[in-house]
Amino acid sequence: MLSCGLHMTCCVTSGQMCHGLNSEHKTDDAALEIFREKRDSFHAVVTDRPELCQSIRHIHPKIPIVVLTILSSPEAQMALKNMGATKCMLKPVYPKELERVLLELMEKEQPQVEGGL
């Protein structure tokens, strides 16, 4: 589904992979409004709309943003990171690979407890 050409903006919340923000049904503005209203319930954003990165960063500066792209050049990857992407993944993106990347990014976001148990 991720490589079929649909523009998707998905947000990972506890227990749910997608929060129903498929732009087939919602505009970018509507997706951003939902994100703004519930920003603390999202753990990561996955989008193939890099132009959303700056708006998302303005709302939630530290949230991991994964941009799905067909642009593979180092310059394009750097431009996406400069727009606010935490990670860029080349399309087609396979669900297991996306899951691995999201879990890795969210693990990095967890506060580290010094001294252990």
PALUM-135547 format. One record per residue (C-alpha): x, y, z; residue number from 1. Coordinates in steps of 0.001 Angstrom, whole numbers, m for minus. Layout:
BEGIN
<r><u>X</u><v>Y</v><w>Z</w><k>NUM</k></r>
...
END
This chain:
BEGIN
<r><u>0</u><v>0</v><w>0</w><k>1</k></r>
<r><u>2825</u><v>2442</v><w>740</w><k>2</k></r>
<r><u>4171</u><v>2242</v><w>m2804</w><k>3</k></r>
<r><u>855</u><v>2605</v><w>m4661</w><k>4</k></r>
<r><u>1100</u><v>6377</v><w>m5091</w><k>5</k></r>
<r><u>m1319</u><v>7489</v><w>m2388</w><k>6</k></r>
<r><u>m158</u><v>10445</v><w>m367</w><k>7</k></r>
<r><u>m302</u><v>9375</v><w>3238</w><k>8</k></r>
<r><u>289</u><v>11071</v><w>6510</w><k>9</k></r>
<r><u>218</u><v>8593</v><w>9355</w><k>10</k></r>
<r><u>960</u><v>9202</v><w>12981</w><k>11</k></r>
<r><u>1917</u><v>6502</v><w>15430</w><k>12</k></r>
<r><u>26</u><v>6586</v><w>18685</w><k>13</k></r>
<r><u>226</u><v>4107</v><w>21521</w><k>14</k></r>
<r><u>m1363</u><v>950</v><w>20217</w><k>15</k></r>
<r><u>m2243</u><v>2255</v><w>16747</w><k>16</k></r>
<r><u>m41</u><v>2424</v><w>13663</w><k>17</k></r>
<r><u>m2129</u><v>4918</v><w>11730</w><k>18</k></r>
<r><u>m4384</u><v>7543</v><w>13181</w><k>19</k></r>
<r><u>m6574</u><v>7741</v><w>10079</w><k>20</k></r>
<r><u>m4844</u><v>10696</v><w>8469</w><k>21</k></r>
<r><u>m4858</u><v>9453</v><w>4881</w><k>22</k></r>
<r><u>m4956</u><v>12505</v><w>2647</w><k>23</k></r>
<r><u>m7332</u><v>10676</v><w>351</w><k>24</k></r>
<r><u>m9845</u><v>11655</v><w>3009</w><k>25</k></r>
<r><u>m8212</u><v>14662</v><w>4678</w><k>26</k></r>
<r><u>m6319</u><v>17704</v><w>3480</w><k>27</k></r>
<r><u>m2880</u><v>18569</v><w>4796</w><k>28</k></r>
<r><u>m4464</u><v>21389</v><w>6815</w><k>29</k></r>
<r><u>m6974</u><v>19001</v><w>8390</w><k>30</k></r>
<r><u>m4232</u><v>16508</v><w>9214</w><k>31</k></r>
<r><u>m2136</u><v>19269</v><w>10806</w><k>32</k></r>
<r><u>m5135</u><v>20454</v><w>12818</w><k>33</k></r>
<r><u>m5694</u><v>16949</v><w>14214</w><k>34</k></r>
<r><u>m1980</u><v>16735</v><w>14982</w><k>35</k></r>
<r><u>m2071</u><v>20148</v><w>16685</w><k>36</k></r>
<r><u>m5072</u><v>19182</v><w>18833</w><k>37</k></r>
<r><u>m3648</u><v>15808</v><w>19900</w><k>38</k></r>
<r><u>91</u><v>16425</v><w>19615</w><k>39</k></r>
<r><u>915</u><v>14711</v><w>22905</w><k>40</k></r>
<r><u>m728</u><v>11457</v><w>21817</w><k>41</k></r>
<r><u>1565</u><v>11053</v><w>18785</w><k>42</k></r>
<r><u>4941</u><v>9357</v><w>18991</w><k>43</k></r>
<r><u>6066</u><v>9703</v><w>15371</w><k>44</k></r>
<r><u>4935</u><v>10982</v><w>11998</w><k>45</k></r>
<r><u>5271</u><v>9140</v><w>8692</w><k>46</k></r>
<r><u>4581</u><v>11126</v><w>5542</w><k>47</k></r>
<r><u>5431</u><v>11340</v><w>1876</w><k>48</k></r>
<r><u>4667</u><v>15055</v><w>2003</w><k>49</k></r>
<r><u>7990</u><v>16663</v><w>3005</w><k>50</k></r>
<r><u>6397</u><v>20118</v><w>2877</w><k>51</k></r>
<r><u>4566</u><v>19171</v><w>6102</w><k>52</k></r>
<r><u>7827</u><v>18745</v><w>8056</w><k>53</k></r>
<r><u>8278</u><v>22392</v><w>8969</w><k>54</k></r>
<r><u>4681</u><v>22739</v><w>10188</w><k>55</k></r>
<r><u>4991</u><v>19537</v><w>12211</w><k>56</k></r>
<r><u>8305</u><v>20732</v><w>13702</w><k>57</k></r>
<r><u>6655</u><v>24018</v><w>14688</w><k>58</k></r>
<r><u>3910</u><v>22131</v><w>16554</w><k>59</k></r>
<r><u>6115</u><v>19413</v><w>18084</w><k>60</k></r>
<r><u>9869</u><v>20133</v><w>17682</w><k>61</k></r>
<r><u>11176</u><v>16788</v><w>18945</w><k>62</k></r>
<r><u>8816</u><v>14283</v><w>17301</w><k>63</k></r>
<r><u>10483</u><v>11822</v><w>14907</w><k>64</k></r>
<r><u>9392</u><v>12435</v><w>11293</w><k>65</k></r>
<r><u>9933</u><v>9730</v><w>8681</w><k>66</k></r>
<r><u>9659</u><v>10959</v><w>5084</w><k>67</k></r>
<r><u>8951</u><v>8368</v><w>2396</w><k>68</k></r>
<r><u>10522</u><v>9443</v><w>m890</w><k>69</k></r>
<r><u>11711</u><v>8427</v><w>m4337</w><k>70</k></r>
<r><u>14607</u><v>10893</v><w>m4113</w><k>71</k></r>
<r><u>17823</u><v>8991</v><w>m3465</w><k>72</k></r>
<r><u>20611</u><v>11475</v><w>m4122</w><k>73</k></r>
<r><u>22636</u><v>12625</v><w>m1101</w><k>74</k></r>
<r><u>21614</u><v>16221</v><w>m1899</w><k>75</k></r>
<r><u>17910</u><v>15330</v><w>m1876</w><k>76</k></r>
<r><u>18281</u><v>13387</v><w>1378</w><k>77</k></r>
<r><u>20077</u><v>16357</v><w>2970</w><k>78</k></r>
<r><u>17378</u><v>18752</v><w>1733</w><k>79</k></r>
<r><u>14688</u><v>16564</v><w>3343</w><k>80</k></r>
<r><u>16612</u><v>16506</v><w>6616</w><k>81</k></r>
<r><u>16981</u><v>20288</v><w>6434</w><k>82</k></r>
<r><u>13190</u><v>20495</v><w>6040</w><k>83</k></r>
<r><u>12815</u><v>18617</v><w>9333</w><k>84</k></r>
<r><u>12873</u><v>14924</v><w>8456</w><k>85</k></r>
<r><u>14436</u><v>12712</v><w>11118</w><k>86</k></r>
<r><u>14768</u><v>9789</v><w>8711</w><k>87</k></r>
<r><u>14233</u><v>9346</v><w>4965</w><k>88</k></r>
<r><u>13158</u><v>6021</v><w>3500</w><k>89</k></r>
<r><u>13173</u><v>5179</v><w>m190</w><k>90</k></r>
<r><u>9927</u><v>3964</v><w>m1755</w><k>91</k></r>
<r><u>8733</u><v>1320</v><w>m1998</w><k>92</k></r>
<r><u>8661</u><v>973</v><w>1766</w><k>93</k></r>
<r><u>7880</u><v>m2415</v><w>3225</w><k>94</k></r>
<r><u>5785</u><v>m2538</v><w>6410</w><k>95</k></r>
<r><u>8328</u><v>m4534</v><w>8433</w><k>96</k></r>
<r><u>11119</u><v>m2100</v><w>7518</w><k>97</k></r>
<r><u>8930</u><v>879</v><w>8443</w><k>98</k></r>
<r><u>8027</u><v>m787</v><w>11728</w><k>99</k></r>
<r><u>11728</u><v>m1398</v><w>12488</w><k>100</k></r>
<r><u>12646</u><v>2235</v><w>11743</w><k>101</k></r>
<r><u>9768</u><v>3606</v><w>13836</w><k>102</k></r>
<r><u>10609</u><v>1407</v><w>16798</w><k>103</k></r>
<r><u>14270</u><v>2420</v><w>16535</w><k>104</k></r>
<r><u>13402</u><v>6133</v><w>16411</w><k>105</k></r>
<r><u>10949</u><v>5933</v><w>19290</w><k>106</k></r>
<r><u>13458</u><v>3976</v><w>21367</w><k>107</k></r>
<r><u>15965</u><v>6810</v><w>20883</w><k>108</k></r>
<r><u>13336</u><v>9297</v><w>22076</w><k>109</k></r>
<r><u>12818</u><v>7478</v><w>25398</w><k>110</k></r>
<r><u>14521</u><v>9222</v><w>28309</w><k>111</k></r>
<r><u>17511</u><v>7274</v><w>29576</w><k>112</k></r>
<r><u>17519</u><v>6443</v><w>33282</w><k>113</k></r>
<r><u>20979</u><v>6674</v><w>34793</w><k>114</k></r>
<r><u>22149</u><v>4045</v><w>37256</w><k>115</k></r>
<r><u>19718</u><v>1318</v><w>36162</w><k>116</k></r>
<r><u>17509</u><v>m622</v><w>38589</w><k>117</k></r>
END
